Amino acid sequence: MPFFVVDDGADSHPKMMRAKNAAVGLWTRVGSYVARQLTDGHVPGEIAKMYGSAPQIQKLVAVRLWHEHGHTCPRCPEVRPGDYFMHDYRESGNPSRAEVLARRKRAADKKAKQRAAQAGFGADSAENPSLFGEESSGNRDGFDEETDANPNQGPGDSAGHGDASPGDSPGTSRARVPLHSTPLLKEGAEEREESAGSSARAALSLIPADWEPSTEDVRAAQLARLDSGREQLTADQVDAVTRKFVRRQLDDGKTAAAWGGRWRQWAETERPEQPAAGGVVVPFTSGAQPQTKSQQQRAGLAALRERLQGGSSA
């Protein structure tokens, strides 16, 4: 799909400054239409009226960004009555209709050749030992045939319009993808991947019950907690966090080749349990069962009801 070229100095060009933003918006929007429809710069009058207002159109004509019927610009073609023409459309780097259609045809022909080569590969592989199809003999560097089509492209051309973009060297266009892979190389790669995968699977194991983080693991977790504004863990808290981490991994049946990274992520965000200040731990008597939260709430309501009833009777 072609693009409508807008020069990087258009924002401060005198014509743009005199036309003002609303008219420049119409110029840009219609330019997109012209590029898509391949009109070579011609603007149908009904499109101009649909996209903009009469004052905006007159501003573009007045500053000579557009031409109307009967204009005197020597570089631009004649315009039909009621239509307009974008001044210097081709000179601004926009491709012509013929160029765009020719480029599309070359791309379609190339794709057809690639598909034909893919369909015929294998049946005549002995006659065609190349991995790149029948075009390889003429293009051994692996680049598109259009790469060198315009080696002297000027700085005014824009990316997406010519055969290369500004700053591109003759070898920066899309690299040609091989049509077929080498069976031997592919088989070797698959064997290597299988071998690597099996060895990695063999290294996975459950976490040992007595696993402990390394000094580097603890240092990294403490730094991460410091960066996030969390308090540092004491040695006892590190032990408690580690025991909790090991229990969780064993309960979930997690396997890994190494556990340091997972422990660091766990310790970075873990909130260690803090004993209540001045609290007293009261053990349950023999045979007593801990109450659930709902049971505690019901017991509290019952006690409050008894106190209220006792006060009212007094």
N, C-alpha and C positions, 0 to 999 in steps of 0.2 A: 504494500500500500504506500503510495507516495505521500510526502509531507509538504505542507505549505511553509516556505522558507521565510523566517523573520530575522533580519540582520540583528546582530548583537548591539548595534548602535542605533536601532530604530527608536529607542525610548527618548533620545535627545535630538533626533533629526528635526530640522526646522519645519518640515511639512507635518510631522506628527504633532509638534508643539502647537502649530496653528490649527490643526484639525480638532484638537481636544480629545479627551478620553472616550466620549460616547461614539464619536465618528471613528476613532481608531479601533474601538471594539467591533463596530460593524465591518471595518476593513479586514480585521483578523478573522472574524467568523465567516465572512463570504470567501476569504482566501482559502479556508479549510474546505468549503464546498467546491470551489474551483479545482483544487488539487484532487479531491476525491472523484469528481465527475470528469476530470481530464478535459476541461474546456479550453486549455491553453491560454488562460487569462481572461476569457470572455465571461461577463457577468450577466445573466438574464435579468431583465428589468423586474420581473415578478419576484425573483429571489431577493433582489435588493430591497424591494418594498416590503417583503415578508419579514426580512431580518432586521430592517432599520426603518427610520422615519425619513420623511422628505428633507428636513433640515440637515440630517446627518449625511444623506447622499449628496446634497448640494455642497457641504463642506469638503467632502472628499474630492468632488469635481473641482471646486475652487482652488484647493491647494495642489491639484494635479496628481493626486494619488490614484484617482480614477479618471477615465476619459469618457465622454459621451459622444453621440453622433455629431460629426462635423468637426472633430478636434483637429488641431494642427501639429501634433507631436510627430516628428519625422521617424521616430524609432518604433512607434506602435501602429498596429493595423487599424483599418477603418472599422467603425462600430455601427451595427444596425440601429435604426431609430428605436428608442425606448430601452436599449441595452447599454451596458457600460464595459469598459476594459480596464484591467489593473495595470497601471503604468509600469513598464519595464519588467513584466512578469517573468519572461525567460531570462533577461539579463540579471535578475536577482538570484539566479541559481535554481529556479524551479524547472524540473524536467518537462519536456514536451510530451504530448499524448503519444506520439510515435515512439519516443524513447522508452516510456513506461511499458507500452504494449510489446515492444521488442524484447525488453528485459524479462517480462513475464513469459514470453514464448521461449526464450533461451532456458529459463528455469524449468518450464514444463518439459522441454525436450530432454534436458539433462536428467530429470527425474524419470522420464520414460525409458531412457537408456539404462539407468541404474536398475530399474525394476526388471527390464528385459535381461540384463546380465545376471541378476539374482535368480530369475526363473530358469536360466540356462546353465547355471553353475552346477557342477557335479556330473552332468551328462557328458560335457566336453571339457572336464578339468584338465585332461592331459594336453589338449590343444590350447588351453588358456591358463597357464600356470600362474599368472599374475593374481594378486589378491585384490586388486583395485579395478577389475573389470576391463573392458576394451579401451577405456580412455587412458589407462595408466601409461602406455608407451609415450603419449604426448604430454603427460602431466605427472612426472615422477616426483615433483616436490610436494604433492599432496594438497594443493590449494585450488580454489575455484577458478574456472577458466575466465571469469569476469574480473579477477583481481588486477590484471595488468591492462584492462580494457581502456583505462583512462589514466596513464601514469603521470600526466602533466596537469592534473586537476588543480585548479586555483583555490586560494584561501576563501573565496566567496561561496564555494559550494558547501552544502550542508549535509550532515549525516542523514542517511536514508534516501538521498536523491540520486547521487552519482554512484559510480561503481566502487568508490572508496570514500572514507570519511576523512576530514582534515586531520593531519598528523599521522595517518596510516602509512605504513611502508608497504611496498608491493607484496609483502608476505604476511600481512596481518588480517587478511580476510578469513572467512571460515575455512578451517582445515577439512579436507575431504575425508569422510569417514570410510574406512575399508568396508567393502561390500560383504566380505566373508572372512571369518576368523580362521587361523591356522589350526587344523584339528589336533596336531601334536602338541602345540603350545597350549591349546585349550584343555586338553586332557591332562597335561602336566600341572596346569594351574588348579584344576579341580582336585587333583590328588594332593597338592600342597595344602589347599584349603581344607580338605577332609582331614589331613593329618594334623593341621593346626587346631581344627575344631575338636578332634578327638582328644588331643593332649590337654586342651583347655578344659574340656568336660571332665577329664580324669583328675584334674587338679582341684575341682570343686569339692568341698567337704563341709560338714557341720562344724559349728564353732565348738572348740573344746570348753568343757565346763570350767576349767581354771584359766581361761584366756584372760590376759591383761594387756592394756594398751601400752605402747612404747612411750618413752620420754618425749619423742618428737610428736606423737599423736596428742599427748596431753598438752604440750606447748602450743600446738596449732589450734586446739579447741579453746584454750584459754585466750589466745589472741583474738580468735573469732568472737568469743563472748565479750571481750573488751571493746572490739569495734562496734558491736551491736548494742552496747550500753548495759549488758548483763553483768551481774556480779561474778567474780572469780570463784571457782570451785575450790574448796579445801581438800586436803588429802582424803579425809573421811568421805566427803561428798563424791570425790572421784571414784572411790571404791564402791559406794552405794550405786552410783550411776552405772558403773561397769557391771555390777551384779544384775541390775535390772535389765541392762542391754543384753547380757548373755542369756538370761532367762527368756526374754522375748524372742531372740533369734532361735533358741531351741524349741520354744513352744510353737513358733510358726514354721519350723522345719526349714529355715533359710540355709542356703549353702553359698559359699564364696571361696575364692582362692586366697583372699586376704581380707582382714576385718578392720584394719586401721582406719580406712576412709569412712566406712559406715559408722564406726564408733565416734569419729570426729563430728560427723553430721548429727549424730544422736546427742552428743555432749554439748554441742554448740547451742542447742535450743532447749535442753532438758532443764526443768525447774526442780531442783532437789527439795525433798521434803524438809521443812524446818519445824523443830519442836516448838510448841506454843510456849511463850514466855511465862514462867511461873507455873506451868501446867503440871498436874500430877497424874501419873499413869496409874489407873486403878484396874487391877486384873479382875477378870470374871471369876466368880466362884465356881466351884466344881459343879458341872452339870448345867450351868446357865448358858443360854444362847444369846448372841448379840442381836439387838433389835435392828430391824430395817428402818429406813428413814420415815416411811409412812407410819410404822408402829410407834416410833418416837413422837411423831406429830400427834397421833391419836392420844397417846399417853399424856402429852402436854396439855391438850384440850380438856381431857378428863380432869386433870389436876386443877386447871383454871376454873372449870365449872364447879368443882367442889368448893373452892375458896369463895367463889361468888355466892353460892347457896348458903354457905356458913355465915357470910357477912350479912346477908339479907335476913336470916332467921334471928340473928342477934339484934 
